[in-house]
Amino acid sequence: MNIEEKIEECEFYLNQIKHFEPDPFYVNYFFQLFIKYINQIYDRIFEEASVDFGLFILKDCNKERFYKKALIKKDKKALEFVDWFEKKFEDEHKTPYPNFIKEVTEFQKKSDKLPKIKIMLRAKERYFKDINQEILVNLTDNKLRSKEELEIEIKRNIQVFLEILNNKRILNNEPKVNQKQVIASTFIQIRENESYEIAYASEVYISVLKRFLTESREKIRHITK
């Protein structure tokens, strides 16, 4: 499977996440696959680069093995690509959502399980620093038991959520929200007091992956010409 196909797989998993929202079981399942493919995509970029630079790393190519082989061969152009890649990677992950995905990939390398997924209320139309509110829904084997139970919990929590959110919106001269403009989505908390919406963060990261692939290939062509 080439890099483009792996990115298409990520897009497929993103669509599955959106389809099953906000069921924690299925969102968790497809999000873990999404994260797994991210790591493979970055490895494949270096697999392609190993051929372009004549390093020909035949098995399990990744940035670390590429760098070691480039050092052994004293290949300045290959080392220049690694340096560019690391700086590009840092720049791409300075904003909150890509950085969150990076933290999840690092977390998954250390643990077989992701942190517990939360079901939270959010406004359909996002504004900066909007609040989200967790709702506690009865689950069976980490799956939603029924849409009816979900709707009951949304109705039970929505008035408090709207009051807090709209107070913030009024202070910032932003449009107020009504009940029909609120939905339940799945979130994960990696760091204390910071929860991120899984589907939205994954969608943002698809653009990061596509940009990384395009610019990596352009950089290789520029260095090796």
Buried (B, 14 or more C-beta within 10 A) or exposed (E): EEBEEBBBBBBBBBBBBBEBBBBBBBBBBBBBBBBBBBBBBBBBBBBBBBEBBEBEBEEEBBBEBBBEBBEEEEBEBBBBBBEBBEEBBEEBBEEEBBBBBBBBBEBBEEEEEBBEBBBBBBBEEEEEEBBBBBBEBEBEEEEBEEEEEBEBBBEEBBEEBBEEBBEBBEEEEBEEBEEEBBEBBBBBBBEEEEBBBBBBBBBBBBEBBBEBBEBBBEBBEEBEE
